[in-house]
Amino acid sequence: MRPVLPAAIALVATTALLTACSIDDPKSRPTTTPKATPTSTVARSYPAPTGSPDVRLTVTLLPENAGTVSTHHLVCVGSSAVDGTDLPSGDEACRLVLRSPDLLERELAKSDEECLGTGKQTLADVFGAVKDKSVRNSFRTDNSCNSETWDLLEPLLGPAEL
Protein backbone atom coordinates (compact mmCIF):
# COMPACT_ATOMS: atom_id res chain seq x y z
CA MET A 1 0.00 0.00 0.00
CA ARG A 2 2.88 2.35 0.60
CA PRO A 3 3.80 2.82 -3.10
CA VAL A 4 0.25 4.01 -3.79
CA LEU A 5 0.41 6.87 -1.29
CA PRO A 6 3.30 8.74 -2.98
CA ALA A 7 1.68 8.20 -6.38
CA ALA A 8 -1.64 9.56 -5.08
CA ILE A 9 0.07 12.62 -3.57
CA ALA A 10 1.92 13.28 -6.85
CA LEU A 11 -1.35 12.97 -8.80
CA VAL A 12 -3.18 15.38 -6.49
CA ALA A 13 -0.29 17.89 -6.62
CA THR A 14 -0.09 17.71 -10.43
CA THR A 15 -3.86 18.18 -10.74
CA ALA A 16 -3.78 21.17 -8.40
CA LEU A 17 -0.96 22.81 -10.36
CA LEU A 18 -2.67 22.27 -13.70
CA THR A 19 -5.94 23.61 -12.35
CA ALA A 20 -4.26 26.68 -10.85
CA CYS A 21 -2.46 27.43 -14.11
CA SER A 22 -5.63 27.23 -16.15
CA ILE A 23 -7.81 29.44 -13.91
CA ASP A 24 -6.49 32.80 -15.12
CA ASP A 25 -4.98 33.45 -18.47
CA PRO A 26 -1.93 35.65 -17.66
CA LYS A 27 -2.96 38.06 -20.42
CA SER A 28 -6.28 38.77 -18.71
CA ARG A 29 -4.98 39.35 -15.20
CA PRO A 30 -5.67 42.85 -13.90
CA THR A 31 -2.74 45.17 -13.42
CA THR A 32 -2.22 47.79 -10.76
CA THR A 33 -0.04 49.93 -13.01
CA PRO A 34 -1.71 53.29 -13.77
CA LYS A 35 -2.82 53.59 -17.35
CA ALA A 36 -2.18 56.74 -19.32
CA THR A 37 -5.35 58.27 -20.63
CA PRO A 38 -5.48 60.88 -23.32
CA THR A 39 -6.69 64.32 -22.45
CA SER A 40 -10.45 63.97 -22.24
CA THR A 41 -11.43 67.45 -23.26
CA VAL A 42 -9.87 70.16 -25.31
CA ALA A 43 -11.26 73.48 -24.21
CA ARG A 44 -10.55 75.17 -27.51
CA SER A 45 -8.49 74.94 -30.62
CA TYR A 46 -5.50 77.21 -31.06
CA PRO A 47 -4.22 78.80 -34.28
CA ALA A 48 -1.36 77.39 -36.33
CA PRO A 49 2.03 78.78 -35.30
CA THR A 50 3.16 81.85 -37.23
CA GLY A 51 6.76 81.47 -36.14
CA SER A 52 9.09 79.23 -34.24
CA PRO A 53 7.68 78.24 -30.83
CA ASP A 54 9.20 79.91 -27.76
CA VAL A 55 7.72 77.31 -25.41
CA ARG A 56 7.22 73.57 -25.83
CA LEU A 57 6.25 71.83 -22.61
CA THR A 58 4.69 68.49 -21.75
CA VAL A 59 2.93 68.16 -18.40
CA THR A 60 2.17 64.70 -17.00
CA LEU A 61 -0.19 64.61 -14.03
CA LEU A 62 -0.58 61.74 -11.60
CA PRO A 63 -3.44 62.33 -9.16
CA GLU A 64 -3.08 61.06 -5.63
CA ASN A 65 -5.28 58.04 -6.29
CA ALA A 66 -2.92 57.02 -9.15
CA GLY A 67 -5.91 55.69 -11.10
CA THR A 68 -5.18 57.69 -14.21
CA VAL A 69 -2.34 59.60 -15.70
CA SER A 70 -3.03 62.55 -17.97
CA THR A 71 -0.68 64.37 -20.28
CA HIS A 72 -1.07 67.89 -21.61
CA HIS A 73 0.97 70.00 -24.00
CA LEU A 74 1.74 73.70 -24.16
CA VAL A 75 3.15 75.25 -27.33
CA CYS A 76 3.59 79.03 -27.42
CA VAL A 77 4.67 81.59 -29.99
CA GLY A 78 5.23 84.69 -27.94
CA SER A 79 2.56 84.89 -25.27
CA SER A 80 -0.06 83.04 -27.33
CA ALA A 81 -0.83 79.35 -27.34
CA VAL A 82 -0.76 77.72 -30.76
CA ASP A 83 -1.79 74.45 -32.36
CA GLY A 84 -0.46 71.52 -30.32
CA THR A 85 -1.69 73.03 -27.05
CA ASP A 86 -4.42 71.12 -25.26
CA LEU A 87 -4.65 73.16 -22.05
CA PRO A 88 -7.91 75.01 -21.47
CA SER A 89 -5.98 78.08 -20.31
CA GLY A 90 -3.18 77.88 -22.86
CA ASP A 91 -2.79 81.62 -23.44
CA GLU A 92 -2.64 82.28 -19.70
CA ALA A 93 -0.08 79.47 -19.28
CA CYS A 94 2.07 80.95 -22.08
CA ARG A 95 2.04 84.38 -20.46
CA LEU A 96 2.92 82.87 -17.08
CA VAL A 97 5.80 80.74 -18.37
CA LEU A 98 7.33 83.57 -20.40
CA ARG A 99 6.86 86.13 -17.62
CA SER A 100 8.16 83.87 -14.80
CA PRO A 101 10.23 80.98 -16.20
CA ASP A 102 12.00 80.74 -12.82
CA LEU A 103 8.82 79.15 -11.40
CA LEU A 104 9.66 76.06 -13.46
CA GLU A 105 13.01 75.81 -11.67
CA ARG A 106 11.69 75.83 -8.10
CA GLU A 107 12.85 72.95 -5.98
CA LEU A 108 10.41 70.87 -3.96
CA ALA A 109 10.26 71.73 -0.28
CA LYS A 110 11.37 68.89 1.95
CA SER A 111 9.00 67.43 4.52
CA ASP A 112 11.27 68.53 7.37
CA GLU A 113 10.98 72.20 6.42
CA GLU A 114 8.41 74.38 8.15
CA CYS A 115 5.62 73.48 5.76
CA LEU A 116 2.26 72.09 6.78
CA GLY A 117 1.19 68.76 5.33
CA THR A 118 -1.82 68.91 3.00
CA GLY A 119 -2.74 65.22 2.81
CA LYS A 120 -2.65 65.47 -1.02
CA GLN A 121 -0.13 63.64 -3.18
CA THR A 122 -0.84 64.93 -6.68
CA LEU A 123 2.32 64.93 -8.82
CA ALA A 124 3.20 66.79 -12.01
CA ASP A 125 6.21 66.25 -14.21
CA VAL A 126 7.04 69.12 -16.58
CA PHE A 127 9.62 68.83 -19.34
CA GLY A 128 10.46 70.56 -22.59
CA ALA A 129 12.00 73.92 -23.45
CA VAL A 130 11.38 77.60 -22.79
CA LYS A 131 13.26 79.92 -25.16
CA ASP A 132 15.75 77.15 -26.06
CA LYS A 133 16.47 76.40 -22.39
CA SER A 134 15.70 72.83 -21.31
CA VAL A 135 13.16 72.38 -18.55
CA ARG A 136 12.66 69.26 -16.43
CA ASN A 137 11.08 69.50 -13.01
CA SER A 138 8.50 67.84 -10.81
CA PHE A 139 5.88 69.49 -8.65
CA ARG A 140 3.64 68.05 -5.95
CA THR A 141 0.98 69.09 -3.49
CA ASP A 142 2.14 67.22 -0.40
CA ASN A 143 2.80 70.25 1.80
CA SER A 144 1.85 73.93 1.99
CA CYS A 145 5.14 75.13 0.48
CA ASN A 146 4.85 72.85 -2.54
CA SER A 147 1.13 73.63 -2.92
CA GLU A 148 1.98 77.34 -3.02
CA THR A 149 4.22 76.77 -6.05
CA TRP A 150 1.54 74.57 -7.66
CA ASP A 151 -1.03 77.34 -7.17
CA LEU A 152 1.27 79.84 -8.91
CA LEU A 153 1.61 77.39 -11.83
CA GLU A 154 -2.11 76.53 -11.96
CA PRO A 155 -2.62 77.72 -15.57
CA LEU A 156 -0.01 75.15 -16.59
CA LEU A 157 -0.62 72.35 -14.04
CA GLY A 158 -4.35 72.75 -13.46
CA PRO A 159 -6.05 73.01 -10.06
CA ALA A 160 -4.41 71.13 -7.18
CA GLU A 161 -7.73 69.40 -6.38
CA LEU A 162 -7.61 67.05 -9.35
KERO-213154 format. One record per residue (C-alpha): x, y, z. Coordinates in Angstrom, 2 decimals, decimal comma. Layout:
REM KERO-213154
<pt x="X" y="Y" z="Z"/>
...
//
This chain:
REM KERO-213154
<pt x="0,00" y="0,00" z="0,00"/>
<pt x="2,88" y="2,35" z="0,60"/>
<pt x="3,80" y="2,82" z="-3,10"/>
<pt x="0,25" y="4,01" z="-3,79"/>
<pt x="0,41" y="6,87" z="-1,29"/>
<pt x="3,30" y="8,74" z="-2,98"/>
<pt x="1,68" y="8,20" z="-6,38"/>
<pt x="-1,64" y="9,56" z="-5,08"/>
<pt x="0,07" y="12,62" z="-3,57"/>
<pt x="1,92" y="13,28" z="-6,85"/>
<pt x="-1,35" y="12,97" z="-8,80"/>
<pt x="-3,18" y="15,38" z="-6,49"/>
<pt x="-0,29" y="17,89" z="-6,62"/>
<pt x="-0,09" y="17,71" z="-10,43"/>
<pt x="-3,86" y="18,18" z="-10,74"/>
<pt x="-3,78" y="21,17" z="-8,40"/>
<pt x="-0,96" y="22,81" z="-10,36"/>
<pt x="-2,67" y="22,27" z="-13,70"/>
<pt x="-5,94" y="23,61" z="-12,35"/>
<pt x="-4,26" y="26,68" z="-10,85"/>
<pt x="-2,46" y="27,43" z="-14,11"/>
<pt x="-5,63" y="27,23" z="-16,15"/>
<pt x="-7,81" y="29,44" z="-13,91"/>
<pt x="-6,49" y="32,80" z="-15,12"/>
<pt x="-4,98" y="33,45" z="-18,47"/>
<pt x="-1,93" y="35,65" z="-17,66"/>
<pt x="-2,96" y="38,06" z="-20,42"/>
<pt x="-6,28" y="38,77" z="-18,71"/>
<pt x="-4,98" y="39,35" z="-15,20"/>
<pt x="-5,67" y="42,85" z="-13,90"/>
<pt x="-2,74" y="45,17" z="-13,42"/>
<pt x="-2,22" y="47,79" z="-10,76"/>
<pt x="-0,04" y="49,93" z="-13,01"/>
<pt x="-1,71" y="53,29" z="-13,77"/>
<pt x="-2,82" y="53,59" z="-17,35"/>
<pt x="-2,18" y="56,74" z="-19,32"/>
<pt x="-5,35" y="58,27" z="-20,63"/>
<pt x="-5,48" y="60,88" z="-23,32"/>
<pt x="-6,69" y="64,32" z="-22,45"/>
<pt x="-10,45" y="63,97" z="-22,24"/>
<pt x="-11,43" y="67,45" z="-23,26"/>
<pt x="-9,87" y="70,16" z="-25,31"/>
<pt x="-11,26" y="73,48" z="-24,21"/>
<pt x="-10,55" y="75,17" z="-27,51"/>
<pt x="-8,49" y="74,94" z="-30,62"/>
<pt x="-5,50" y="77,21" z="-31,06"/>
<pt x="-4,22" y="78,80" z="-34,28"/>
<pt x="-1,36" y="77,39" z="-36,33"/>
<pt x="2,03" y="78,78" z="-35,30"/>
<pt x="3,16" y="81,85" z="-37,23"/>
<pt x="6,76" y="81,47" z="-36,14"/>
<pt x="9,09" y="79,23" z="-34,24"/>
<pt x="7,68" y="78,24" z="-30,83"/>
<pt x="9,20" y="79,91" z="-27,76"/>
<pt x="7,72" y="77,31" z="-25,41"/>
<pt x="7,22" y="73,57" z="-25,83"/>
<pt x="6,25" y="71,83" z="-22,61"/>
<pt x="4,69" y="68,49" z="-21,75"/>
<pt x="2,93" y="68,16" z="-18,40"/>
<pt x="2,17" y="64,70" z="-17,00"/>
<pt x="-0,19" y="64,61" z="-14,03"/>
<pt x="-0,58" y="61,74" z="-11,60"/>
<pt x="-3,44" y="62,33" z="-9,16"/>
<pt x="-3,08" y="61,06" z="-5,63"/>
<pt x="-5,28" y="58,04" z="-6,29"/>
<pt x="-2,92" y="57,02" z="-9,15"/>
<pt x="-5,91" y="55,69" z="-11,10"/>
<pt x="-5,18" y="57,69" z="-14,21"/>
<pt x="-2,34" y="59,60" z="-15,70"/>
<pt x="-3,03" y="62,55" z="-17,97"/>
<pt x="-0,68" y="64,37" z="-20,28"/>
<pt x="-1,07" y="67,89" z="-21,61"/>
<pt x="0,97" y="70,00" z="-24,00"/>
<pt x="1,74" y="73,70" z="-24,16"/>
<pt x="3,15" y="75,25" z="-27,33"/>
<pt x="3,59" y="79,03" z="-27,42"/>
<pt x="4,67" y="81,59" z="-29,99"/>
<pt x="5,23" y="84,69" z="-27,94"/>
<pt x="2,56" y="84,89" z="-25,27"/>
<pt x="-0,06" y="83,04" z="-27,33"/>
<pt x="-0,83" y="79,35" z="-27,34"/>
<pt x="-0,76" y="77,72" z="-30,76"/>
<pt x="-1,79" y="74,45" z="-32,36"/>
<pt x="-0,46" y="71,52" z="-30,32"/>
<pt x="-1,69" y="73,03" z="-27,05"/>
<pt x="-4,42" y="71,12" z="-25,26"/>
<pt x="-4,65" y="73,16" z="-22,05"/>
<pt x="-7,91" y="75,01" z="-21,47"/>
<pt x="-5,98" y="78,08" z="-20,31"/>
<pt x="-3,18" y="77,88" z="-22,86"/>
<pt x="-2,79" y="81,62" z="-23,44"/>
<pt x="-2,64" y="82,28" z="-19,70"/>
<pt x="-0,08" y="79,47" z="-19,28"/>
<pt x="2,07" y="80,95" z="-22,08"/>
<pt x="2,04" y="84,38" z="-20,46"/>
<pt x="2,92" y="82,87" z="-17,08"/>
<pt x="5,80" y="80,74" z="-18,37"/>
<pt x="7,33" y="83,57" z="-20,40"/>
<pt x="6,86" y="86,13" z="-17,62"/>
<pt x="8,16" y="83,87" z="-14,80"/>
<pt x="10,23" y="80,98" z="-16,20"/>
<pt x="12,00" y="80,74" z="-12,82"/>
<pt x="8,82" y="79,15" z="-11,40"/>
<pt x="9,66" y="76,06" z="-13,46"/>
<pt x="13,01" y="75,81" z="-11,67"/>
<pt x="11,69" y="75,83" z="-8,10"/>
<pt x="12,85" y="72,95" z="-5,98"/>
<pt x="10,41" y="70,87" z="-3,96"/>
<pt x="10,26" y="71,73" z="-0,28"/>
<pt x="11,37" y="68,89" z="1,95"/>
<pt x="9,00" y="67,43" z="4,52"/>
<pt x="11,27" y="68,53" z="7,37"/>
<pt x="10,98" y="72,20" z="6,42"/>
<pt x="8,41" y="74,38" z="8,15"/>
<pt x="5,62" y="73,48" z="5,76"/>
<pt x="2,26" y="72,09" z="6,78"/>
<pt x="1,19" y="68,76" z="5,33"/>
<pt x="-1,82" y="68,91" z="3,00"/>
<pt x="-2,74" y="65,22" z="2,81"/>
<pt x="-2,65" y="65,47" z="-1,02"/>
<pt x="-0,13" y="63,64" z="-3,18"/>
<pt x="-0,84" y="64,93" z="-6,68"/>
<pt x="2,32" y="64,93" z="-8,82"/>
<pt x="3,20" y="66,79" z="-12,01"/>
<pt x="6,21" y="66,25" z="-14,21"/>
<pt x="7,04" y="69,12" z="-16,58"/>
<pt x="9,62" y="68,83" z="-19,34"/>
<pt x="10,46" y="70,56" z="-22,59"/>
<pt x="12,00" y="73,92" z="-23,45"/>
<pt x="11,38" y="77,60" z="-22,79"/>
<pt x="13,26" y="79,92" z="-25,16"/>
<pt x="15,75" y="77,15" z="-26,06"/>
<pt x="16,47" y="76,40" z="-22,39"/>
<pt x="15,70" y="72,83" z="-21,31"/>
<pt x="13,16" y="72,38" z="-18,55"/>
<pt x="12,66" y="69,26" z="-16,43"/>
<pt x="11,08" y="69,50" z="-13,01"/>
<pt x="8,50" y="67,84" z="-10,81"/>
<pt x="5,88" y="69,49" z="-8,65"/>
<pt x="3,64" y="68,05" z="-5,95"/>
<pt x="0,98" y="69,09" z="-3,49"/>
<pt x="2,14" y="67,22" z="-0,40"/>
<pt x="2,80" y="70,25" z="1,80"/>
<pt x="1,85" y="73,93" z="1,99"/>
<pt x="5,14" y="75,13" z="0,48"/>
<pt x="4,85" y="72,85" z="-2,54"/>
<pt x="1,13" y="73,63" z="-2,92"/>
<pt x="1,98" y="77,34" z="-3,02"/>
<pt x="4,22" y="76,77" z="-6,05"/>
<pt x="1,54" y="74,57" z="-7,66"/>
<pt x="-1,03" y="77,34" z="-7,17"/>
<pt x="1,27" y="79,84" z="-8,91"/>
<pt x="1,61" y="77,39" z="-11,83"/>
<pt x="-2,11" y="76,53" z="-11,96"/>
<pt x="-2,62" y="77,72" z="-15,57"/>
<pt x="-0,01" y="75,15" z="-16,59"/>
<pt x="-0,62" y="72,35" z="-14,04"/>
<pt x="-4,35" y="72,75" z="-13,46"/>
<pt x="-6,05" y="73,01" z="-10,06"/>
<pt x="-4,41" y="71,13" z="-7,18"/>
<pt x="-7,73" y="69,40" z="-6,38"/>
<pt x="-7,61" y="67,05" z="-9,35"/>
//
